[in-house]
Amino acid sequence: MRVPACILVRILSFALLAAAARTPALAFEVTGTAGRTIEVTPLAGFSEPWAMTFLPDGRMLVTEKAGRLLLVAADGGDRKPVANLPLVDYGGQGGLGDVVLHPDFARNRLVYFSYVEPGEAGTRGAVVARAVLGGSAGEPALETVEVIWRQQPKVEGRAHYSHRIAFSPDGDLFITSGDRQKQTPAQDMKQALGKIIRLRDDGSLPPDNPWQEDGDLARSFWSMGHRNLLGIAFDEDGRLWQHEMGPRHGDELNLVRKGGNYGWPLVSEGFYYSGAPIPNHDTAPQFDAPTAFWVPTIAPSGLVLYSGSLFPDWTADALIGGLASRALIHVEIEGPDATETERFSWGERIREVEQGIDGAVYVLEDGPVGRLLKITPK
């Protein structure tokens, strides 16, 4: 009996992951474009990892896109599947997405995570749920799972869900909602696509969101005119930063303001996939222009604003994962300005970037055998 190629690929992927778990990790050095050398230590391997977050004790929660949440030891050597995760709609860019902790996790044990669920007639949309991380030490589990936000409307296709999550310093929940490759909804007040969403931690609506007179959905919007937002983070001054993929080049890093409109699909620093031009932000000053943009594309995914002590000259700067650019990208932030200063590349697509409680930088590589890497100074 012949085994389908897709099954063989999955079998090979799991075999490689198992082998990686048995093989001692060998650190390697990478010298960036500005001459700095970092040490990169592989800790573990995962199947299509998408996001991670750190528990107060140094352990990690790691998501795999096909629908698995893992509790991982700080050194990557032990991992346990977390039970009671809802079924996800897996395919294309969709599946299990982001995971973050409630700011008061040490007391309430609340975990927030995003995933894709099916709708009617072949439609799909992202959701954000929260649950208590419980269970025993050997068998972690999600308890009292509750969906607190659904991406509306559900539409056909499997792209541009975005569904990244971040908490503001005052405890509000921010969610990136991509345009689902439909473009025009990003400017439509009746669709929560191409927007950044702001909610209370229980999913209720704050009364001071910017668009209170434009319908029920619009009351959840914080900003609009976005495309595919795969990075969101707050800096130590409470400012919200976000990056998104351009159509064909023109990736953006934005300093997001309340009520801002970032112009998609009416303006962009990139081009349509056909090669046809799109007016850039200079032609339409009523839209918020990006703080930094990239032509050619870096395909950004994952964002952290560094605040640790291991890399003191990176303090308050952005670290961005690059998919197409296959690099970790350091962007210097000075007030409202942002400038790329260096790249570190070892030839792999970077899906996620986080800062550990030890001040090290951790990244997840993309793909069927994506490694968890720890980055320290050399």
Secondary structure in CASP SS format (residue, H / E / C, confidence):
PFRMAT SS
TARGET T0000
AUTHOR 0000-0000-0000
METHOD secondary structure of the structure
MODEL  1
M C 1.00
R C 1.00
V C 1.00
P C 1.00
A H 1.00
C H 1.00
I H 1.00
L H 1.00
V H 1.00
R H 1.00
I H 1.00
L H 1.00
S H 1.00
F H 1.00
A H 1.00
L H 1.00
L H 1.00
A H 1.00
A H 1.00
A H 1.00
A H 1.00
R H 1.00
T C 1.00
P C 1.00
A C 1.00
L C 1.00
A C 1.00
F E 1.00
E E 1.00
V E 1.00
T E 1.00
G C 1.00
T C 1.00
A C 1.00
G C 1.00
R C 1.00
T E 1.00
I E 1.00
E E 1.00
V E 1.00
T E 1.00
P E 1.00
L E 1.00
A E 1.00
G E 1.00
F E 1.00
S C 1.00
E C 1.00
P E 1.00
W E 1.00
A E 1.00
M E 1.00
T E 1.00
F E 1.00
L C 1.00
P C 1.00
D C 1.00
G C 1.00
R C 1.00
M E 1.00
L E 1.00
V E 1.00
T E 1.00
E E 1.00
K C 1.00
A C 1.00
G C 1.00
R E 1.00
L E 1.00
L E 1.00
L E 1.00
V E 1.00
A C 1.00
A C 1.00
D C 1.00
G C 1.00
G C 1.00
D C 1.00
R E 1.00
K E 1.00
P E 1.00
V C 1.00
A E 1.00
N C 1.00
L C 1.00
P C 1.00
L C 1.00
V C 1.00
D C 1.00
Y C 1.00
G E 1.00
G C 1.00
Q C 1.00
G E 1.00
G C 1.00
L E 1.00
G E 1.00
D E 1.00
V E 1.00
V E 1.00
L E 1.00
H C 1.00
P C 1.00
D C 1.00
F H 1.00
A H 1.00
R H 1.00
N H 1.00
R C 1.00
L E 1.00
V E 1.00
Y E 1.00
F E 1.00
S E 1.00
Y E 1.00
V E 1.00
E E 1.00
P E 1.00
G C 1.00
E C 1.00
A C 1.00
G C 1.00
T C 1.00
R E 1.00
G E 1.00
A E 1.00
V E 1.00
V E 1.00
A E 1.00
R E 1.00
A E 1.00
V E 1.00
L E 1.00
G E 1.00
G E 1.00
S C 1.00
A C 1.00
G C 1.00
E C 1.00
P E 1.00
A E 1.00
L E 1.00
E E 1.00
T E 1.00
V E 1.00
E E 1.00
V E 1.00
I E 1.00
W E 1.00
R E 1.00
Q C 1.00
Q C 1.00
P C 1.00
K C 1.00
V E 1.00
E C 1.00
G C 1.00
R C 1.00
A C 1.00
H C 1.00
Y C 1.00
S E 1.00
H E 1.00
R E 1.00
I E 1.00
A E 1.00
F E 1.00
S C 1.00
P C 1.00
D C 1.00
G C 1.00
D C 1.00
L E 1.00
F E 1.00
I E 1.00
T E 1.00
S E 1.00
G C 1.00
D C 1.00
R C 1.00
Q C 1.00
K C 1.00
Q C 1.00
T H 1.00
P H 1.00
A H 1.00
Q H 1.00
D C 1.00
M C 1.00
K C 1.00
Q C 1.00
A C 1.00
L C 1.00
G C 1.00
K E 1.00
I E 1.00
I E 1.00
R E 1.00
L E 1.00
R C 1.00
D C 1.00
D C 1.00
G C 1.00
S C 1.00
L C 1.00
P C 1.00
P C 1.00
D C 1.00
N C 1.00
P C 1.00
W C 1.00
Q C 1.00
E C 1.00
D C 1.00
G C 1.00
D C 1.00
L H 1.00
A H 1.00
R H 1.00
S H 1.00
F E 1.00
W E 1.00
S E 1.00
M E 1.00
G C 1.00
H C 1.00
R C 1.00
N E 1.00
L E 1.00
L E 1.00
G E 1.00
I E 1.00
A E 1.00
F E 1.00
D C 1.00
E C 1.00
D C 1.00
G C 1.00
R C 1.00
L E 1.00
W E 1.00
Q E 1.00
H E 1.00
E E 1.00
M E 1.00
G C 1.00
P C 1.00
R E 1.00
H C 1.00
G C 1.00
D E 1.00
E E 1.00
L E 1.00
N E 1.00
L E 1.00
V E 1.00
R C 1.00
K C 1.00
G C 1.00
G C 1.00
N E 1.00
Y C 1.00
G C 1.00
W C 1.00
P C 1.00
L C 1.00
V C 1.00
S C 1.00
E C 1.00
G C 1.00
F E 1.00
Y C 1.00
Y C 1.00
S C 1.00
G C 1.00
A C 1.00
P E 1.00
I C 1.00
P C 1.00
N C 1.00
H H 1.00
D H 1.00
T H 1.00
A C 1.00
P C 1.00
Q C 1.00
F C 1.00
D C 1.00
A C 1.00
P C 1.00
T C 1.00
A E 1.00
F E 1.00
W E 1.00
V C 1.00
P C 1.00
T C 1.00
I C 1.00
A C 1.00
P E 1.00
S E 1.00
G E 1.00
L E 1.00
V E 1.00
L E 1.00
Y C 1.00
S C 1.00
G C 1.00
S C 1.00
L C 1.00
F C 1.00
P H 1.00
D H 1.00
W H 1.00
T C 1.00
A C 1.00
D C 1.00
A E 1.00
L E 1.00
I E 1.00
G E 1.00
G E 1.00
L C 1.00
A C 1.00
S C 1.00
R C 1.00
A E 1.00
L E 1.00
I E 1.00
H E 1.00
V E 1.00
E E 1.00
I E 1.00
E E 1.00
G C 1.00
P C 1.00
D E 1.00
A E 1.00
T E 1.00
E E 1.00
T E 1.00
E E 1.00
R E 1.00
F E 1.00
S C 1.00
W C 1.00
G C 1.00
E C 1.00
R C 1.00
I E 1.00
R E 1.00
E E 1.00
V E 1.00
E E 1.00
Q E 1.00
G C 1.00
I C 1.00
D C 1.00
G C 1.00
A C 1.00
V E 1.00
Y E 1.00
V E 1.00
L E 1.00
E E 1.00
D C 1.00
G C 1.00
P C 1.00
V C 1.00
G E 1.00
R E 1.00
L E 1.00
L E 1.00
K E 1.00
I E 1.00
T E 1.00
P E 1.00
K C 1.00
END
